Structures are given as C-alpha cells and as structure tokens.
Amino acid sequence: MALGQRLRDERCLRGWTLEELAERSGVSKSLLSKIERDRVSPSLRTLKALASGLGLPLAWLLHEDHLEQYIVRKDQRQQFQVPGSEIRREVIAPALLRQLTMLIAYLDPGQASYREPDTHHGEECVHVLTGQVTATVGGQTTLLNDGDTLYFDARVPHLFRNDGDAEARLLVALLYPPGPTRQVGDGRREGGVLATRPLVLEPDSVATNGRRRVGRGVES
C-alpha cells in the first residue's frame, strides 16, 4: 500500500478531516492533501509530525505490506500478564491491527481473569474454546460452557472465573474505538459505566433454514 493511501486510511479511520489532521500534526492542509494523493514525497520531519498527530509509530507509515507480517505463527505468539491478573494470555492478532486485538486466555481451576472486575474502552467478545467459566458482567452472572460466546460493552465491569476442575481456554476479541495506539491490559479504569445487558450466544442458537435464533441475554 502506498504511503498516501495508508495516511488517508488512518485519517478516515479516525473520522478526521484534512483540516483536523493538519491542526494535530502541524502540517499544512495543502501539503497533506498532496501527500495523500502521492503528489509529493514528504521529508522525514514531516512524516514524524504526521505520525505524532495520528498517535502512531513512524515505522507504521513507512513499512511496506507483506502478507507474512499479518500472520502470527503458533510458536511466535507473544505471551503477557496484566497487572492485577495471574492468568496467561497470548496475542494471536498482529500488533499492526490496533483497533482489533485477539487473545487466547488460559484459566486454571480457581483462577479469575482479574482480582476485581475490569473496565476499559471498546467492545469485547469472549468465546469459550474449552472448559467452562462463570462470567460476571455489570453485576449479572451466567455460566458459559464449551462453545458459548458472550458479547458486551467493555466499559461495564466484567470478570471471568474458572470454577471447574479443568483448564478453561477463552478466545477474546477486543475492539477499541479509533484513536491513538492502545496497550492491551493497561489497567485503566473509568467512571460512569453504562447499564447495558450482555448478550449470550449459545452453540445451538443458530437454527437451520438460514434463520438465526439468538439465546436470551442475562436477565437482571
């Protein structure tokens, strides 16, 4: 992907006009327009200013697309732990995909995702690969079995606990709103959480003949 197209995509991803990015980066609107149309080759100083305005590392604007960089091999997964949590997590989506983060979380019997309910920006979807976990979202509790999926607003306090006798593995998708690069599990909290109702999708919730039957949400 050409530099101009990449720059335009990043700007549009945030819903910014040329004027807004120009103001944030200190690069004139006319020059910015020419760069996006690949009419000029920007200096390194200009690229640094644009990267700063977008909240991106300079390397993101400079890199060339190769399919391999969008692949996370099984033996190359990055493992990490989050403050306030003892469970093991593996990143399975490339870091370049900043809005969408995908993880596999491993909960041993008795372990919980956090010591206390967590909140963060964006949306979250949790699919149980193996085992079962007790999910608490917004003060409501439900049991998720192998094959169940739970979607919720991540600003609502949430916690997952393995009360079973075997390891539970969760596939976790985190979708963040457009903005600067975020760090997974940075421990941030925010007030004014929303009283939303999580939606549970069960394995048998997809009916035949093309119609979908969605499982009931957790009742308050």
N, C-alpha and C positions, 0 to 999 in steps of 0.2 A: 504494500500500500504506500502511495506517495505521501510525502510529508504534508502537503497541503490538504489532502483528503483526511489524513489522520488528525490534523489540527481541527479541521471543520467538524469531524465526528465528535471529538472531545468537547468542543464548544456547544454543539447541538445537544449532546448528551446531557448537558447541564441546563439546557434551555436558555442559554445566553445569546444575546445579540452581539454583533461585531463591536458595537459601542461598549457593551459591558465588559467584554474580554479586553478591549483596548484600555479601558479605565483600570482594570485589575492588573494588567501587565505593564502598563506604561508604554505600550507600542501603539503607534497611531493607527486609526481605523483604516486609512488608505493603504498603509503598508501591510496591515493584517489581511486585508482583502486580497492584495496581490500575492501574499504568501499562500493563502488558501487556494488560489487559482493557479499556483505554481508558476507565477509570472516572474518572481524574483527568488533568489537564494538568500535566505536570511543569514546574518552573521551569527557567530556563536553567542555573542552578547544578547542579541535579540531572542535567540532560542532559549537562553537561560531565563530571560524575562517572561517569555510565554509559558515555559514550564512552571515557573513560580506562580504566575497568575492562575494557571489551571490546577495548581496543587499537585503536580506530577514530577517524578524524577526526570531529569534531562534525557536519560537513556531511553525513556519511553517514546519520546518524539523522534529519536534518532535511529531506533532499531528497525531492521528490515524483517518483514514477515516470513517465517518458515513454519511449516506445519508442526515440526518437532517441538517448537517452543510452546505449543498449546497442548502438549501431551505430558501427563505426569505418569511415569512408569511406576509399577507397583513397588519396585525396590528403590525408588527415588522419592518416596513420599516424605514430606517434611513433618516431623513429629514435634509437638509442643505441649506445654501445660500452661494453664491460665491461673493467675493469682486467685486464690480462694477456691480452687478446684484441684482434685487429686487425680482425676481420670486422664487417660491418654487420648490424645486427638491426633489425627493425621489429615493433612491438607491434600485433597485429591483434585483441586482445580488450580490451574496455573495462576501465579500471583498477578499476571497481566490482566486477568479478568477481575477488576477491582470491585465492581458492583455486586457480582455474584461470587460467593465463596462457598465451597463444598467441602465437608469434612466427614470423616468417619470417627465416631466417638465410641470408646470401649469402656463399659461399666462392669466392674467385677461385682459379685454379690455384695449387697450392703452399701455400695458406692452411690453417690449422687453427683449430678453434673456440677453443682456448686454447693458451698456450705449454706448459702441462703439464696432465695430467688434472685435471678439475674434479670436485668433490663438493658436494652440497647436500641439504637435506631434501626429501622427497617422492618423486614418481614422474615419469618423463619418457618421452615417446613422440616419436620422430623419423620423419618421413615424407619421402622424397626426392621433391621435385617435378620437378627436372630435374638432369641430370648424374649423377655418382656420387661417393661418399665412402668412405673407409676408416674404419670405426668400431672403436675400442678401448674395451672395457668390462670392468673387472675383470681386466685383463691379457690378455683374449682379443680377437682381431682378426678382423673379417669385412668383406667388400666389400658395400656397399649400392648398388644400381643404381636408376635411374629407376623409381619406383613401389613400391620396397621400404619396409617400415616396421619400426622397431626399438623395442621397449618394454623399460625396465629400471628398477631401483631407483636413484634418483639419488644415493643415499649411496655407491654404488660408483663409484670413479674412472672417468671417461669422457672420451673425446676423439674428435673427428671431423676428418679431414683430406681435402682435395681433392687427390688425386694425378693427376687427369685433366688434359685440355687445355682444358676449357671450364668456365664458371662452374657451380657447384652451388647449388641453392636447396633449403633444408630447411624443412619445416613442423614446428615444435616445439611440443608441448603439455607444460606443466609443471603438475603437480597437487601443491599443497602441503597438508600436514596442517592442520587447524583451528588457529587461533591468531591472534596479532596480525598486522597488515598487514606483508607482506614486500616487499622491493625486489628486482626481478629483477637477477641478476648482481651480488650484493653481495660476491662473492669470499670468502664464508665457507667454512671447511673444518671437518671434524670427524673424529675418530679412530674406530677400531673399525668400519670399514666391513664390510658383510656380503658373504659369498662367495656371491652369487646368480648365476644364469645368465640372461643376457638372452635374449629370445625374438624371433626374426626372422620377420616375416610377409612373404612374397613375393607378387607380383601374382597368380600362378597358384595360390595356396594355397587359394582358395575354389572348391570343386568345385560341380558342378551338383546338381540334385535336393535343394537345401536343406541338404546336408551340407557342413561346412567341413573342409578338410584343412590343418592348420597346419604351416608349414615347420619344419624341425628347428632347434632352438636351436644356438648356437655351442658346439661341443664343446670340452671342456677337454683 
